[in-house]
Amino acid sequence: MKDLISIVVPIYNAQDTLERCLLSIKEQTYKNFEVILVDDGSIDNSKVICKKIIKNDDRFKYFYKINEGVAKTRNFGLKLCKGQYITFIDSDDYVSIYYIEKLYKGLISNDCDISVCLAQNVYKEIYQDFKINSKLQYNILSAEQALEFMLLEKDIDTSFWGKMYKKNLFDKIIIKDYKIFEDLDTMYKIILKANKIILIKEKLYFYYIRKGSLSHINFSEKNLVVLKILDNMEREIIKKYPSLSDAILCRKINANFYILRNTQKKSKYYNICKKYIKCHRKYVLKIKNISLKSKIGIIVSFISFDLIKPIFKLNECIKYLVTNKGVS
């Protein structure tokens, strides 16, 4: 019998996208899975949708809890998993029918601890189909290589979704309740425990970006925790892989760009980030494999820091237009 796969789906007021998400799971070509639906105190019709879609399918298990945030919701779901392997799917998003099959096949066929696929941004609530290759295309990475990819934001991100894990990687892992960037704080710890990671070069996960998120980000001082997390990450990663110091610097300068473009010019945080970028930008620009996003941000900063926000917005608008034309 094939291994049982546990799928954790955190839910909160997801009535507009939940049906699409659950149907994409039901249609998986790999059938031996359980779905842990954890409703984090939704006050919309999420429960009704869950009950309708999962009726007569005992692979789906619905749990309702008081609202505590996505970190505690994921921790709750992890404790209920019975499968040998775990994956996460957010209730806003949906997956290819081959999502489980390809992540699982890639993982066990190559004796890996984690499998990772690429993601496609979508901007519509209706189902959008994208071409999937029938042949498995992949790279096998060491933990050090996977961390470098993640730090340089090259094909591997810090999200829980879009990946499959051996269950034991979550032993002694508690997702901290930062309210934001919990994935950044957790993912590098999981990769540090792995030996081999397979990167499947196909877009099997479809990440939904809601209307309005393009031009407005709910930024507050709590977002500054990203700098604390990156400092902790730097200490832990460098201890094991000192060769990754440049990649970490790239990630840290990107975090400072993120804060800078989402704060007011008169803010003290704006000036702190501006100072950090000025201090490191010449060195970072020379780092091999620096991301195009970082390179553009640094070059623009030499011209004028005032151009960073409009350049970033223009880049996001281009991505939106390309995706909505069906180009992947």
N, C-alpha and C positions, 0 to 999 in steps of 0.2 A: 504493500500500500504506500502511496506517495505521502510525503511528509505533510502534516497539518500546518497551514500558514495562518497566523493571527493578524487580522487587519483592525487597527484601532482608528475609529472615526470620531473625533471630538465634534460636538454639535452645540451651536448656540444661535438661536433665532435665524435659522438657515432655510426658511420655507421657500425662498425664491430659487434656490439651487440644489436643495437636498435630494429631490427626486432624481434629477440628472445624475448626481453622484452615486446614489444607491443602485440605480439601474445599470450604471457602468460596472459596478462591482458584481452584480448578479450575472452579467453577461460574460464574465471571465472564462477564458478557455481552460484555465486550471481550476478544477472544481473543489478540491479538498481544502477548504478554508473555513474559518470562523470569523465573523465580523462583530467586534465589540463596539456598539453604538453607545457613546456616553453623552447624554444630554445634560449640558451644564446649566440647568435652570431656565430653559427657553420659555418665553411667554407668548410665542407665536404658534403657528400650526405645525411645528417640527415634529411633535409627538404623533400627531394624526398621520402625517406623511410617512413617518417610519413604520407605523403599524400597518398602513395600507400596502407599502412596498414589500415588507418582509413577511407578510401573511403567508402561512404554510411553508415557510423556508426556515427550518430550524438551525441553519448556519448563522443566522442573524440573531444577536442577543441585544436587547434594548435595556439601558439603565438610565434612570433619571436621578440627578443629584442637585443639591442647591448650587447656585452660581458662585464659583470660586476662581474662575479664570482658566485659561487653556493649559497652563503648566500642571495644575492639580488635576485637571481633567485627563491629561495624558498619563500622569502617574496612576490615577485611578484605573484607567484602561489597561495599563501594563500589568497591574497586579492580577487582572482577570484572564490574561492570555494563557492559553494551554498549548499553543503551537510551538514547534521547534524553531520557527522563524517568525519574525515580526515585521510588519510594514504599517505605515501611517498614510491615511488619505484624509485631507481636510474636506469638510462638508460643502465648502464653496466650489470645490474643484471636481474633476472627474478623470478617469483613466482610460487608456486603450484596453480593448478586450484581452490583449496579450500582456498586460502589465505584470500580473502575478507570474504567469508562465515564463516570461523572459527573465525577470529578476531572479526567480527561483532556479531556472535551468542554468543561467550564467553562474550563479553562486555555487551550486553543488557540483557542476561539471568541472569547475576549476579550483575546487577546494578553497573557496574564499569565505571570509567572515562577513563581508558587506557587499551588496551589489547596488549600483547606482545607475539611474537612467537620466536622460536629459528631459527638460520640461519645455512646454510651449505655452507662452502667454496667450490667453483668450480674453476678449472684452465683451462677449455677449453671453446672456444667460441661457440661450438655446444651445443645443449640442452642435459643435463644429467638428467635423471629421478631418483628420490629417493622414497623409500617406505613411504607412508603416512598412518597413522592409521585412521580407519573409526570412532573410538570412540574418543570424545574430552577428552584429558587428561590435567589437569590444576591445578594450585595453585592460591588461592586468597590471595593477599598481601595488607597490609596497605601501605601508602606512605612511612612511615619510613622503613618498610621491603624492599620495592622496591628500595629505595635509598641505603640501605645496600647491596643488591644484586648488584646494579650498581657499587658502590664503590669497592666492592670486586671482580668485573668482573665475577659474578656468574649468568649466564643465561640472565641477562639484561645488555645490553651495552648502550652507549650514542648515538648511531646512530638514525637518524630520521626514517629510514626505519625499516621494521619489526614490526611496531606498528600501532595501530589505536587509535585515540584520539577523545574525544568530542571536537567539534569545539571551544567551549567557553574557553578551556584551553589556546588557543592562543591569547585571548584578552589581549591587552597591552604587548604582547611578540613580540619583534623585534629581529630577528636573526642578531647578530652583524657580521660585515664583517672583521673578523680576517684573512681571507684567509686560515685558518687552525684551527681545533678544535672548529669550530662554534657549532657543535653538543654537545660537552662537556660543552660549556658555556650555552647552552639552555636547555638541557634535564633535568637537576636537577631542574630548575625553573618550568618546566611543571609538574614534579612529585610532587613538593612541593604544587602545586595547586590542586592536586588530592586527593580523599578520598580512593578509592579502585582501585587496579590494578590486572588484571588477567594475569597470566603467563601461556601460552599454551605450553605444553611440546612437541612440534612437530616442525620439521624443515620445515617451509612453505616458507621461503625466501632463495634464492640462490645467494650468494655474490660472484661475479666474481673477482678473483685476476689475474691481467695481468702478462704475462711473464716479467721477469726482476724485478718485485716488490719484489721478494723473496730475492735477493742479493743486491739490490740497493734502498736506500731510499733517496729522494731528501731533505736532511736535511740542514737547514740554521738557522740563528739566529731568524727568525720569528717563528720557532717551539718552542722557549723558552716561548712563550706566554702561553703555557700549565701551567707553574708554576704560572703565574699571575691569570689565570682562577681558578686554584685549591685553591689559597689563598682566592679569592672571594667566591668560593663555600664553603670553610670551614666556613667562617664567617656566611653565610646565613643559612647553614644547621644546624650548631651547635646552632644557635639562637633558632631554633625550635625543634631540636632533638639532645640534648647534648650527648646522648648515642652513637652517631655515630662517635665520635672523633677517635676511633681506626680504624674504617673502612676508614675514610678520610686519616689517616696516611698511611694506606696500599696503597691507591691510589696515594698518593704523593710520596712514596718511589718507586712505579712502574714508575712514571713519571721521576724520577731521573735516574732510570735504563735505560729508553728509551733514554734520552738525552746522557747518558754516552756511551751507545753502538753505538750511531750514530755520535759521535764526535771523533776527533783525541785526542790521549793521551796527546799531548802538549797543547791542548786547555784549557783556563781558566775555561770553563764550565765543562769540564771533571773533573777537580779537585774540583770544587764546588759541583758537584753531588756526587763525591766519598766521600767527607767530610760529606755530608748529610746522605748518606747511612750508613757510619761508625757510625755516631752519633745515628741512630735510629734502626739499624738492629737487635740488641739483643732483644729489646722490641717488634718489629714487629713480630719477629719469634715466639713469645709466644702468639700472638693474635689468638683467636679462629676463625676458618673458613678462615684463610689466604689462598689465592689461591696457587695452586701448583706452578704456574709460579713465584710468589713472593718468595716462600719457596726455590725453586731451585736457584733463583738469589742470595738470601741472603747467602745460604750455599756456593755457588761458590765464593762469594765475600770474605768469610773467608779464602778460599784457595788461590785465586789470582784474582784480578780484570781483569787481562789479559785474563782470560778464559771466561769472560761473553759474549763477542761478538761471539766466535766460538760455545759456547753452545747454544746461541739463534739461530744462523743460522742452527745448527744441528736440533733443535726442529722444525723449520719451514720446513726444508727439509723432516723430518719425516711426518709432517702433509700433505705435498704435495704428497708424495708417497702413503700414506694411502688413501687419497681422490681419487687419480687417479686409484687406484685399485678397486674403487667403494665401499669402506668400509665407512659407515657413522656413 
